Amino acid sequence: MPRKKASNSWIWVIFLILLTLIGGTVSLIKYNKWIKRELSDYTRKTPAWTETQKFDQVFNQFPDGILGIDISQYQGKIDFNKLTLQLQNRPVQFLVFRATMGSDGLDRRFYENWEAAKKLPVVRGVYHYYRPNENSTHQAENFIRTVKLESGNLIPVLDIEKHSTIQSRNRLRQGIKNWLNLVEAHYGVKPMIYTGDRFFWEVLHNQGFDEYPIWVANYNRVLEPETKNWVIWQFSEKGSLEGIGERIDLNILRGGRFQLHKLKMP
């Protein structure tokens, strides 16, 4: 008899546990449905953040800003005869072309683009894409033998975005600094650094790179990048212009024509 009572008690305990679990599952399902409904309502009521709105916000925040774009072979063949240097009532005043990548890479459209842009009423610039696993001296030599800069062109630009997979962060910094020093010695001007907001704070900030002009990328809905000493902000990668078949990066140079002049080769 005592054993039968104990057995019945365990059955009731298991039954109550199952009821609790079922009730919790039902509540969770209801909660998930409520969350989805609320998110759906929020999405429906909240206007989409368009590229036009982003463009307006950026130039309202920095009304003296100058619009520029950067181009590589990924934009395909550009029809310079049809190229419209105007976007939302803002003239495009500087173009920056990728020239080289790593130790031996050459943007296959660089020479074509660089020569064609001579006829345009814009300031031209050039950048090197830094490959963090390759020798920094060879990368600087690749850029120097490819790019001939003249008075009035933008100062050279180093594009560094990625961490190395074969060396420490300190060794990567040494390589970046070596490239900058070699290029500065050749052209006689301090280069500009292009990088992402996060990469700047994780790798470059307070490591001897803050003294360089900083061109920072941040495509988020922000009033300005976290990198406070930026000179150029790449705020969008979804721009478009007549004459260019693919999407382009949009940039704002703050400080007006005075700042633009300071970034030119003497």
Secondary structure, DSSP 8 states (H G I E B T S, - for coil): -HHHHHHHHHHHHHHHHHHHHHHHHHHHHHHHHHHHHHHHHHHHHS----HHHHHHHHHHHSTT-EEEEEE-GGG-S--TTT---EETTEEEEEEEEEEEETTTEE-TTHHHHHHHGGGSSSEEEEEEE--TTS-HHHHHHHHHHH----TTSB--EEE-----SSS-HHHHHHHHHHHHHHHHHHHSS--EEEEEHHHIIIIITTTT-TTS-EEEE--SS-SS-S-TTEEEEEEEEEE--TT--S-EEEEEETTHHHHHHHTB--
